Amino acid sequence: MFRSDLFKGKRILVTGGGTGLGKAMARRFMELGAELHICGRREGVLKETAAELAAETGGRIHTHPCDIRVAGAVDEMITEIWQHGPLDGLVNNAAGNFIARTEDLSPRGFDAIANIVLHGSFYVTQAVGKRWIAGKRGGSIISIVTTWVWTGSAFVVPSAMSKAGIAAMTQSLAVEWGPKGIRLNAIAPGPFPTEGMTKRLAPTEELERRMIGAIPMRRVGKLPELANLAAYLMSEEAGYITGEVIAIDGGQWLNGAGGFGALTELTDSDWQDIRAAIEATNARDKAQRTV
């Protein structure tokens, strides 16, 4: 089904499309003929990705620096996109996460995740959906969640709560917007090799070893595997699928709630090392954003 013109004439927005899973999905959509829009907070990263994907695929790609935590900024971005034609698809991919003991979380730490994942995904979904409805157009929305939406997960409570909210939004709007020709589905990935996943969820070699050991297939996912699933769900060939949350995790979630339950065995010293590793990663990211 993955013919080269699968998405010919289709316009798709991927939030957080400059890196990681978002970049992999953007690449696949472009390979299959889509005109791409990607957004994120780091304009330099977006431009680098756009140049790379355009050179690889020969397709068209547009960049939109946008902080999806700000509803007004989201509406301005979607208005700008619509001036050149409506979207046909949306991927809510932008996210953030880190492991921490819940008693150590600050309100700011909680909001850092919830504002991107829960609030930001809703802002973009509503901004696109209401324009489709006003224009009497259908569309397809995919949200990237986690398997924690079914089980919860220790030590990533802000993400677990926020992703569960996105799953609820997906199921709720599948019913509310189904009669209007709008489909909503979600993908729940397990571990995939991205910089954000590795440095914040498995910041030490021991944590990475434990994580892979808990996956029945004994490996992390390959980015093209997730990108192909996204392409299928986005396409008209999946036109009768809506309101679903589909896991792609090598069986991990069946082998333990959330994948972090074993971290109850860690000592205070272990947690101090983890926190230091994550803070170092955050400091490097902040320095890059200010350059």
C-alpha positions in Angstrom: 0.0 0.0 0.0 3.0 2.3 0.4 3.0 3.6 -3.2 5.0 6.7 -3.9 1.8 8.8 -4.6 -0.1 7.7 -1.5 -0.3 11.3 -0.2 0.0 13.2 -3.4 -1.9 16.5 -3.1 -2.2 16.1 0.7 -0.9 18.6 3.2 0.2 17.3 6.7 1.4 19.1 9.8 3.7 17.3 12.3 4.3 19.1 15.6 7.7 18.6 17.0 8.7 17.6 13.5 12.3 18.7 13.6 13.7 15.8 15.5 13.1 12.2 16.6 9.8 10.5 15.9 8.4 13.6 14.3 11.2 13.9 11.8 10.9 10.2 11.0 7.2 10.5 10.3 7.7 13.7 8.3 10.3 11.9 6.1 7.9 9.0 5.4 5.0 11.3 4.5 7.2 13.2 2.1 8.5 10.0 0.5 4.9 9.1 -0.1 4.1 12.4 -1.8 2.8 14.7 0.9 3.5 18.4 1.3 4.8 18.8 4.8 4.5 21.4 7.5 6.6 21.0 10.7 6.6 23.1 13.8 8.7 23.4 16.9 10.4 25.9 19.2 13.8 25.8 17.7 13.8 27.5 14.3 17.4 26.5 13.5 16.6 22.8 14.0 13.4 23.1 11.8 15.3 24.7 9.0 18.1 22.0 9.1 15.5 19.2 9.0 13.6 20.9 6.2 16.7 21.2 4.1 17.7 17.6 4.8 14.2 16.1 4.0 13.7 18.3 0.9 17.1 17.1 -0.4 16.3 13.4 0.4 12.8 13.3 -1.0 12.5 16.2 -3.5 9.3 17.2 -1.8 7.9 20.5 -0.4 8.3 21.3 3.3 7.5 24.4 5.3 8.7 25.3 8.8 6.8 27.2 11.5 8.6 28.2 14.7 5.8 27.9 17.3 5.4 27.3 21.0 2.3 25.1 21.1 2.0 25.8 24.9 0.6 29.2 23.8 -2.9 28.9 22.4 -2.7 32.3 20.6 0.6 31.2 18.9 -1.0 28.0 17.7 -4.0 29.8 16.2 -1.7 32.2 14.4 0.3 29.3 12.9 -2.8 27.5 11.7 -4.2 30.7 10.3 -0.9 31.2 8.3 -1.0 27.6 7.0 -4.6 27.9 5.9 -3.9 31.1 3.9 -2.0 28.8 1.5 -4.6 26.0 1.6 -6.1 23.7 4.3 -4.4 20.8 5.9 -5.5 17.2 5.3 -3.7 15.7 8.2 -2.2 16.5 11.6 0.2 14.6 13.8 0.3 15.6 17.5 3.9 14.6 18.2 5.5 17.4 20.3 6.1 16.2 23.8 8.5 16.1 26.7 9.3 13.7 29.5 11.8 12.8 32.2 11.9 10.3 35.0 11.6 11.5 38.6 10.2 10.5 41.9 6.9 12.2 42.2 7.6 13.6 45.6 10.6 15.5 44.1 8.6 17.2 41.3 8.0 20.9 41.4 4.9 22.5 40.0 7.1 23.9 37.3 8.4 20.5 36.5 4.9 19.1 36.2 3.7 22.0 34.0 6.7 21.6 31.7 5.3 18.3 30.6 1.5 18.9 30.9 1.6 22.2 29.0 3.3 20.7 26.0 1.6 17.3 25.9 -1.9 17.9 27.1 -2.6 21.6 26.5 -0.5 21.9 23.4 -2.0 18.9 21.7 -5.5 20.1 22.4 -4.8 23.6 21.1 -3.5 22.3 17.8 -6.2 19.7 17.5 -9.0 22.2 18.1 -7.4 24.9 15.8 -7.3 22.4 12.9 -10.6 20.6 13.7 -12.7 23.7 13.8 -11.4 24.9 10.5 -12.2 21.5 8.9 -15.7 21.7 10.4 -16.2 25.3 9.2 -15.1 24.3 5.7 -17.0 21.1 5.7 -13.8 19.1 5.1 -12.7 15.8 6.6 -9.3 15.0 7.9 -7.1 12.6 9.8 -5.4 13.2 13.2 -2.8 11.0 14.8 -1.6 11.6 18.3 1.6 10.1 19.7 0.8 8.8 23.2 2.4 5.9 25.3 1.2 2.6 26.6 1.0 4.2 30.0 -2.5 5.4 29.0 -3.7 1.9 29.9 -1.6 1.2 32.9 -0.2 4.4 34.3 3.5 4.4 35.1 5.6 5.1 38.2 8.1 7.9 38.0 6.7 9.6 34.9 3.4 10.8 36.4 3.2 14.1 34.5 3.5 12.3 31.2 1.2 9.4 32.2 -1.5 11.9 33.2 -1.1 14.0 30.1 -0.9 11.2 27.6 -4.0 9.6 29.2 -5.8 12.9 28.5 -4.7 12.8 24.9 -6.0 9.2 24.6 -9.4 10.4 26.1 -9.4 13.3 23.6 -8.8 10.9 20.7 -11.7 8.6 21.7 -14.1 11.5 22.6 -13.5 13.4 19.3 -13.7 10.2 17.2 -17.3 10.1 18.2 -18.0 13.9 18.2 -16.3 14.6 14.9 -16.9 11.2 13.2 -20.1 12.5 11.5 -18.1 15.4 10.1 -15.6 13.1 8.3 -12.7 13.6 10.8 -10.9 10.5 12.1 -8.7 10.5 15.2 -6.3 7.7 16.2 -3.3 7.4 18.5 0.0 5.5 18.4 1.6 4.3 21.6 5.3 3.7 20.9 7.6 1.8 23.2 11.3 2.7 23.3 12.6 4.1 20.0 16.2 5.3 19.6 15.9 9.1 19.8 18.1 11.6 21.6 15.2 12.7 23.8 14.2 9.2 24.8 17.7 8.0 25.6 18.9 10.9 27.6 15.8 11.5 29.7 14.2 8.1 30.1 17.4 5.9 30.1 20.1 8.4 31.0 22.4 5.7 32.4 23.7 2.4 30.8 22.1 0.4 33.6 18.7 1.9 33.0 19.0 1.3 29.2 19.9 -2.4 29.9 16.9 -2.8 32.2 14.6 -1.2 29.7 15.6 -3.4 26.8 15.5 -6.5 29.1 11.8 -5.8 29.8 10.9 -5.9 26.1 9.9 -9.4 25.0 11.4 -8.8 21.5 14.7 -7.7 23.3 15.3 -4.7 21.1 14.1 -1.1 20.7 11.9 0.0 17.8 13.2 1.0 14.4 12.0 4.5 13.3 10.7 3.3 9.9 8.4 0.8 11.7 6.6 3.6 13.5 6.6 5.9 10.4 4.9 3.2 8.4 2.2 2.7 11.0 1.6 6.5 11.0 1.4 6.5 7.2 -1.2 3.7 7.2 -3.4 5.4 9.9 -3.1 8.8 8.1 -4.1 7.3 4.7 -7.5 6.8 3.2 -6.8 3.1 3.2 -7.5 3.2 7.0 -10.7 5.2 6.4 -12.8 3.0 8.7 -10.4 3.1 11.7 -11.0 5.8 14.3 -10.8 6.2 18.0 -8.1 3.6 18.3 -4.9 3.6 20.4 -2.4 1.2 18.8 0.8 0.0 20.6 4.0 -0.5 18.8 6.4 -1.6 21.5 7.7 -5.1 21.0 5.2 -6.3 23.7 6.7 -4.2 26.4 3.5 -3.0 28.0 2.2 -6.5 28.4 5.4 -7.3 30.4 5.0 -4.6 33.1 3.0 -1.4 33.7 4.7 1.5 32.1 8.1 0.0 32.1 9.5 1.9 35.1 8.1 -0.1 38.0 11.4 -1.8 38.6 12.9 1.6 39.4 11.5 1.2 42.9 14.7 -0.7 43.6 16.9 2.3 43.0 18.7 4.0 45.9 18.7 7.7 46.8 22.2 7.8 45.4 21.0 6.3 42.1 18.3 8.9 41.9 20.8 11.7 42.5 22.9 10.4 39.6 19.8 10.2 37.3 18.7 13.7 38.2 22.2 15.1 37.6 22.3 13.4 34.2 18.9 14.8 33.2 19.8 18.3 34.4 22.9 18.2 32.3 20.9 17.3 29.3 18.4 20.1 29.9 21.2 22.6 30.4 22.7 21.6 27.0 19.3 21.9 25.3 18.7 25.3 26.8 22.1 26.5 25.7 21.4 25.3 22.1 18.0 27.2 22.1 19.7 30.4 23.0 22.4 30.2 20.3 
